[in-house]
Amino acid sequence: MTTGPEPLIHTLMRDADWRAAQEAGAYHGSADDRRDGFLHFSAAAQLRATAAKHRAGVPDLWLVSADAAALRRHLRWEPAAGGKRPGLFPHLYAPLPVSAVRGAIRVPLGRDGLHRFPDWVP
């Protein structure tokens, strides 16, 4: 198991998925996550590119940040599928317990169709 330097890892969830996770106490992933066998996360510096590639134009997103140390046992930092994107990405090989979430904020779309991230996202 490899861990990265990030204290928090992040995922972009649709509103219905975030609400269901809160009710259930855990997030079990999107259809893509279930297909790939792990939950896809990003480091803060990877969020904008991830949103552009996988969530372009999606209006109802939440940026959910989780404590990497709390997930350490099931967290691996690995290349993206096919190795086409540079860097390592955090992949969680277990459901995300809501107890490990340290923050969740809406990520609205701007008039230009791009997501508006908080200032701390580079």
Phi and psi restraints in degrees (value plus and minus 20) as a CYANA .aco file:
   2 THR   PHI    -134.7   -94.7
   2 THR   PSI     116.3   156.3
   3 THR   PHI    -136.9   -96.9
   3 THR   PSI     128.6   168.6
   4 GLY   PHI    -116.2   -76.2
   4 GLY   PSI    -199.4  -159.4
   5 PRO   PHI    -102.1   -62.1
   5 PRO   PSI     -25.8    14.2
   6 GLU   PHI    -100.8   -60.8
   6 GLU   PSI     109.7   149.7
   7 PRO   PHI     -93.8   -53.8
   7 PRO   PSI     -47.3    -7.3
   8 LEU   PHI    -143.2  -103.2
   8 LEU   PSI     124.4   164.4
   9 ILE   PHI    -139.1   -99.1
   9 ILE   PSI     138.4   178.4
  10 HIS   PHI    -153.9  -113.9
  10 HIS   PSI     127.5   167.5
  11 THR   PHI    -158.3  -118.3
  11 THR   PSI     134.2   174.2
  12 LEU   PHI    -126.6   -86.6
  12 LEU   PSI      93.1   133.1
  13 MET   PHI    -131.4   -91.4
  13 MET   PSI     123.9   163.9
  14 ARG   PHI     -89.4   -49.4
  14 ARG   PSI     133.9   173.9
  15 ASP   PHI     -74.0   -34.0
  15 ASP   PSI     -67.6   -27.6
  16 ALA   PHI     -81.5   -41.5
  16 ALA   PSI     -57.4   -17.4
  17 ASP   PHI     -88.3   -48.3
  17 ASP   PSI     -60.7   -20.7
  18 TRP   PHI     -85.8   -45.8
  18 TRP   PSI     -62.7   -22.7
  19 ARG   PHI     -82.5   -42.5
  19 ARG   PSI     -63.0   -23.0
  20 ALA   PHI     -84.2   -44.2
  20 ALA   PSI     -59.7   -19.7
  21 ALA   PHI     -82.5   -42.5
  21 ALA   PSI     -62.4   -22.4
  22 GLN   PHI     -83.0   -43.0
  22 GLN   PSI     -61.3   -21.3
  23 GLU   PHI     -85.8   -45.8
  23 GLU   PSI     -62.5   -22.5
  24 ALA   PHI    -102.8   -62.8
  24 ALA   PSI     -40.0     0.0
  25 GLY   PHI      67.9   107.9
  25 GLY   PSI     -19.3    20.7
  26 ALA   PHI    -180.0  -140.0
  26 ALA   PSI     131.7   171.7
  27 TYR   PHI    -124.7   -84.7
  27 TYR   PSI     104.9   144.9
  28 HIS   PHI    -120.0   -80.0
  28 HIS   PSI     -19.2    20.8
  29 GLY   PHI      80.7   120.7
  29 GLY   PSI     145.1   185.1
  30 SER   PHI    -102.4   -62.4
  30 SER   PSI     157.5   197.5
  31 ALA   PHI     -80.2   -40.2
  31 ALA   PSI     -59.0   -19.0
  32 ASP   PHI     -83.6   -43.6
  32 ASP   PSI     -63.1   -23.1
  33 ASP   PHI     -80.2   -40.2
  33 ASP   PSI     -67.5   -27.5
  34 ARG   PHI     -83.6   -43.6
  34 ARG   PSI     -58.6   -18.6
  35 ARG   PHI     -82.3   -42.3
  35 ARG   PSI     -61.7   -21.7
  36 ASP   PHI    -103.7   -63.7
  36 ASP   PSI     -35.7     4.3
  37 GLY   PHI      67.3   107.3
  37 GLY   PSI      -9.3    30.7
  38 PHE   PHI    -178.5  -138.5
  38 PHE   PSI     142.3   182.3
  39 LEU   PHI    -108.5   -68.5
  39 LEU   PSI     111.5   151.5
  40 HIS   PHI    -104.0   -64.0
  40 HIS   PSI     107.5   147.5
  41 PHE   PHI    -146.4  -106.4
  41 PHE   PSI     151.7   191.7
  42 SER   PHI    -157.3  -117.3
  42 SER   PSI     132.8   172.8
  43 ALA   PHI     -96.2   -56.2
  43 ALA   PSI     142.5   182.5
  44 ALA   PHI     -75.0   -35.0
  44 ALA   PSI     -62.4   -22.4
  45 ALA   PHI     -89.1   -49.1
  45 ALA   PSI     -32.8     7.2
  46 GLN   PHI    -118.2   -78.2
  46 GLN   PSI     -27.9    12.1
  47 LEU   PHI     -83.0   -43.0
  47 LEU   PSI     -65.5   -25.5
  48 ARG   PHI     -82.0   -42.0
  48 ARG   PSI     -64.6   -24.6
  49 ALA   PHI     -87.2   -47.2
  49 ALA   PSI     -58.2   -18.2
  50 THR   PHI     -82.6   -42.6
  50 THR   PSI     -65.4   -25.4
  51 ALA   PHI     -82.1   -42.1
  51 ALA   PSI     -63.5   -23.5
  52 ALA   PHI     -83.8   -43.8
  52 ALA   PSI     -57.6   -17.6
  53 LYS   PHI    -102.1   -62.1
  53 LYS   PSI     -60.3   -20.3
  54 HIS   PHI    -132.1   -92.1
  54 HIS   PSI     -34.3     5.7
  55 ARG   PHI    -153.2  -113.2
  55 ARG   PSI       3.8    43.8
  56 ALA   PHI     -76.3   -36.3
  56 ALA   PSI     107.6   147.6
  57 GLY   PHI      56.9    96.9
  57 GLY   PSI     -20.6    19.4
  58 VAL   PHI     -98.1   -58.1
  58 VAL   PSI      99.1   139.1
  59 PRO   PHI    -106.2   -66.2
  59 PRO   PSI     -38.5     1.5
  60 ASP   PHI    -131.4   -91.4
  60 ASP   PSI      27.9    67.9
  61 LEU   PHI    -113.8   -73.8
  61 LEU   PSI     129.7   169.7
  62 TRP   PHI    -137.6   -97.6
  62 TRP   PSI     116.6   156.6
  63 LEU   PHI    -113.4   -73.4
  63 LEU   PSI      89.6   129.6
  64 VAL   PHI    -127.7   -87.7
  64 VAL   PSI     103.1   143.1
  65 SER   PHI    -130.1   -90.1
  65 SER   PSI     112.1   152.1
  66 ALA   PHI    -144.0  -104.0
  66 ALA   PSI     132.3   172.3
  67 ASP   PHI     -94.8   -54.8
  67 ASP   PSI      91.9   131.9
  68 ALA   PHI     -81.8   -41.8
  68 ALA   PSI     -57.8   -17.8
  69 ALA   PHI     -84.1   -44.1
  69 ALA   PSI     -55.5   -15.5
  70 ALA   PHI     -88.5   -48.5
  70 ALA   PSI     -39.9     0.1
  71 LEU   PHI    -126.1   -86.1
  71 LEU   PSI     -19.0    21.0
  72 ARG   PHI     -64.0   -24.0
  72 ARG   PSI     -62.1   -22.1
  73 ARG   PHI     -80.5   -40.5
  73 ARG   PSI     -52.6   -12.6
  74 HIS   PHI    -133.8   -93.8
  74 HIS   PSI     -11.6    28.4
  75 LEU   PHI    -122.0   -82.0
  75 LEU   PSI     112.0   152.0
  76 ARG   PHI    -151.2  -111.2
  76 ARG   PSI     120.2   160.2
  77 TRP   PHI    -119.2   -79.2
  77 TRP   PSI      95.7   135.7
  78 GLU   PHI    -157.2  -117.2
  78 GLU   PSI     140.8   180.8
  79 PRO   PHI     -83.9   -43.9
  79 PRO   PSI     134.0   174.0
  80 ALA   PHI     -86.0   -46.0
  80 ALA   PSI     139.0   179.0
  81 ALA   PHI     -72.7   -32.7
  81 ALA   PSI     110.3   150.3
  82 GLY   PHI      58.6    98.6
  82 GLY   PSI     -26.5    13.5
  83 GLY   PHI      45.2    85.2
  83 GLY   PSI      -1.0    39.0
  84 LYS   PHI    -102.6   -62.6
  84 LYS   PSI     -38.7     1.3
  85 ARG   PHI    -124.5   -84.5
  85 ARG   PSI     114.4   154.4
  86 PRO   PHI     -89.9   -49.9
  86 PRO   PSI     132.8   172.8
  87 GLY   PHI      69.1   109.1
  87 GLY   PSI     155.0   195.0
  88 LEU   PHI    -123.5   -83.5
  88 LEU   PSI     125.2   165.2
  89 PHE   PHI    -136.8   -96.8
  89 PHE   PSI     123.9   163.9
  90 PRO   PHI     -97.1   -57.1
  90 PRO   PSI     106.6   146.6
  91 HIS   PHI    -141.1  -101.1
  91 HIS   PSI     108.5   148.5
  92 LEU   PHI    -124.4   -84.4
  92 LEU   PSI      99.1   139.1
  93 TYR   PHI    -116.6   -76.6
  93 TYR   PSI      30.4    70.4
  94 ALA   PHI    -192.3  -152.3
  94 ALA   PSI     143.2   183.2
  95 PRO   PHI     -82.3   -42.3
  95 PRO   PSI     132.4   172.4
  96 LEU   PHI    -107.1   -67.1
  96 LEU   PSI      91.7   131.7
  97 PRO   PHI     -91.4   -51.4
  97 PRO   PSI     115.0   155.0
  98 VAL   PHI     -79.1   -39.1
  98 VAL   PSI     -47.4    -7.4
  99 SER   PHI     -82.8   -42.8
  99 SER   PSI     -40.3    -0.3
 100 ALA   PHI    -109.0   -69.0
 100 ALA   PSI     -27.1    12.9
 101 VAL   PHI     -95.8   -55.8
 101 VAL   PSI     110.4   150.4
 102 ARG   PHI    -127.2   -87.2
 102 ARG   PSI     -27.9    12.1
 103 GLY   PHI    -197.9  -157.9
 103 GLY   PSI     130.4   170.4
 104 ALA   PHI    -167.3  -127.3
 104 ALA   PSI     103.1   143.1
 105 ILE   PHI    -154.7  -114.7
 105 ILE   PSI     129.0   169.0
 106 ARG   PHI     -89.7   -49.7
 106 ARG   PSI     126.6   166.6
 107 VAL   PHI    -141.9  -101.9
 107 VAL   PSI      73.7   113.7
 108 PRO   PHI     -94.5   -54.5
 108 PRO   PSI     142.9   182.9
 109 LEU   PHI    -111.6   -71.6
 109 LEU   PSI     118.2   158.2
 110 GLY   PHI    -103.0   -63.0
 110 GLY   PSI     153.9   193.9
 111 ARG   PHI     -79.5   -39.5
 111 ARG   PSI     -46.1    -6.1
 112 ASP   PHI    -101.9   -61.9
 112 ASP   PSI     -20.9    19.1
 113 GLY   PHI      65.9   105.9
 113 GLY   PSI     -18.6    21.4
 114 LEU   PHI    -115.0   -75.0
 114 LEU   PSI     129.3   169.3
 115 HIS   PHI     -92.1   -52.1
 115 HIS   PSI     123.4   163.4
 116 ARG   PHI    -122.4   -82.4
 116 ARG   PSI      81.9   121.9
 117 PHE   PHI    -108.0   -68.0
 117 PHE   PSI     137.4   177.4
 118 PRO   PHI     -84.8   -44.8
 118 PRO   PSI     142.4   182.4
 119 ASP   PHI     -79.4   -39.4
 119 ASP   PSI     -47.2    -7.2
 120 TRP   PHI     -95.6   -55.6
 120 TRP   PSI     -28.8    11.2
 121 VAL   PHI    -106.5   -66.5
 121 VAL   PSI      95.8   135.8
